[in-house]
Amino acid sequence: FAYDKKSFNDFVDVARWFVEDKKLTTPDQLSIEGRSAGGLLVGAAINQAPELFKCAILGVPFVDVVATMTDSSIPLTTNEWEEWGNPNEEKFLDYMLGYSPVNNVRKGVKYPSVLLTGGLHDPRVAYWEPAKLAAELRHAQGGGDMEPVCLKIDMTAGHFSASDRYKYLKELSFDYAFLLDRLGLSRTD
């Protein structure tokens, strides 16, 4: 069992260092992005320190760790028990519940703007993982004065998204448009 929560803490500590110690940026200018297990990192970071980030983009994010890792029918799951731990064992279950983004969304907390994407045919990270996190974030914030939580599911894609360069560039431009808009950098004229 080598997977460790320290990577989430380190990521947040570096963001804090950029903002507080070095004053290289501010929370209103700081965005983060991750895909797959990188989406897990981003999801854990916005739960741990939502005030540090203006915007988060999570592509095909592995964010419902316990539900996914207990399902041995999902490809790669049982092979990854050695690295991540087997949540069917209590010591690993409790540890995973401590960082799994879906399980750590807090009520009443203001989260950054979030874009979650998924692919209907993804054999590694099911489309319901980003959908579930979007629902949890929306519910916990209760509407009102909250940043947008957007969900985009590609009905033809798998884990690796677009298979041709034009579709890839179209998807990338969508992500950038969201990012630029949320950072206040989009053109208004």
C-alpha positions, 0 to 999 in steps of 0.5 A: 500500500504505497498510495498516500494522502501526502501528495494532496497535502503537498499540492495544497501546500505548494499552492499556499506557498505561491499565494501566501509566502511568495505572493506570486498569485492570488486565489482569484487568479489560481486555477488547477486542472487534472485528468483521471488520477490527477482529477482525484488530486484536484478534487481532494485539493478543492475539498481541502482548501477551496479558498485557494482556487478560483477555478478547477477543471477535472477531466475524467476524474477518479473521484468516487474512490471507494465505490470504484475500488470495491467493484472488482468488475471494473478493469484494473481495479483488483490490479490496483489494490496493491498500490491503492489498498483494497477497500474491502479491508477496513484499514484501507476503507477508512483511509480512502474515505478520508480523501475520496473527493465525493465523500469529503464535500462539506456543506456550507463551504464556498467551492471554486468554479468547477468543470467536470468532464467524462466519457460515456464509454470510459472503462476506467472512470465511469461517467457517473463519477464526475456526475456524482461529484457535480451533484455533491458540490451543488447540493452542499453549496445549496444554490444561491451565491455559489460558483458554477459547477458544470458537467460535460459528458461526451456521449461518444468518448472513452477515457482518452477523450477525442481520437482525432486532433480536431475534436481534441482541439474543440474539447481543449478550447471548451476547457480554455473558454471555461477557464478564461471566463471564470478567471475574468479574462474573456472578451466582453466586446 
